[in-house]
């Protein structure tokens, strides 16, 4: 019974990876639109919420408007980013 549950869990987790939905991206910021509301990082487009997205730049809390093209950033989330961390 435990092996069956583990097998089903593993297959489900693998299916999430195969679907191609971006849960995290890391790289340079390619594009910033609408005052930081839309940010493209390494080819993956994210919505950046003013209240639901935590933005950190250089280890300090920042506003989404502080994200600039060319910055080295990583984002977590799908669709709307939950967190964006930049250097």
C-alpha atoms as one frame of an Amber mdcrd trajectory, in Angstrom:
protein
   0.000   0.000   0.000   2.783   2.457   0.906   4.677   1.674  -2.286   1.561
   2.375  -4.373   1.060   5.730  -2.658   4.704   6.651  -3.182   4.507   5.643
  -6.838   1.395   7.740  -7.448   2.975  10.719  -5.674   6.123  10.386  -7.757
   4.184  10.217 -11.003   2.182  13.309 -10.038   5.349  15.254  -9.171   6.972
  14.209 -12.440   3.898  15.279 -14.405   4.205  18.768 -12.910   7.783  18.997
 -14.166   6.935  17.735 -17.644   4.052  20.163 -18.258   6.554  22.986 -18.714
   4.772  25.460 -16.456   7.376  27.801 -15.046   7.488  27.696 -11.264  10.868
  29.414 -11.063  13.139  31.307 -13.401  16.591  32.741 -12.917  18.611  35.011
 -15.168  18.717  38.518 -16.554  15.652  40.719 -16.758  14.792  40.939 -20.468
  11.883  43.345 -20.300  10.019  45.530 -17.780   6.591  46.835 -18.712   3.995
  49.118 -17.159   6.070  50.375 -14.238   7.199  46.908 -13.215   3.772  45.257
 -13.352   5.033  42.831 -16.029   8.584  41.519 -15.885  10.255  39.038 -18.237
  13.105  37.047 -16.654  15.078  34.654 -18.854  12.208  34.507 -21.347   9.497
  33.831 -18.734   6.888  36.549 -18.243   5.614  37.284 -14.723   2.948  39.591
 -13.367   4.251  41.519 -10.356   1.609  42.407  -7.799   2.159  45.406  -5.555
   0.810  43.504  -2.537   1.197  39.755  -3.226   4.709  39.795  -4.712   7.705
  40.268  -2.419  10.539  42.116  -4.198  14.077  42.039  -2.787  17.016  43.880
  -4.368  20.461  43.471  -2.833  18.943  41.816   0.235  16.610  44.747   0.948
  12.885  45.089   0.391  12.076  47.128  -2.728   9.179  48.242  -4.883   8.433
  46.597  -8.218   9.349  49.825 -10.030  12.968  49.314  -8.894  13.364  46.262
 -11.166  15.373  47.286 -14.243  16.355  45.591 -17.512  19.695  43.787 -17.239
  19.471  43.004 -13.510  20.293  39.439 -12.460  17.096  38.134 -10.809  15.246
  34.995  -9.851  11.476  34.650  -9.593   9.243  32.119  -7.889   5.657  31.456
  -8.829   3.453  30.779 -11.822   1.707  33.640 -13.591   1.922  36.138 -10.740
   5.319  35.986  -9.060   5.296  35.291  -5.335   8.863  36.508  -4.881  11.473
  38.228  -7.041  15.041  38.447  -5.775  17.645  40.566  -7.603  21.334  41.307
  -7.081
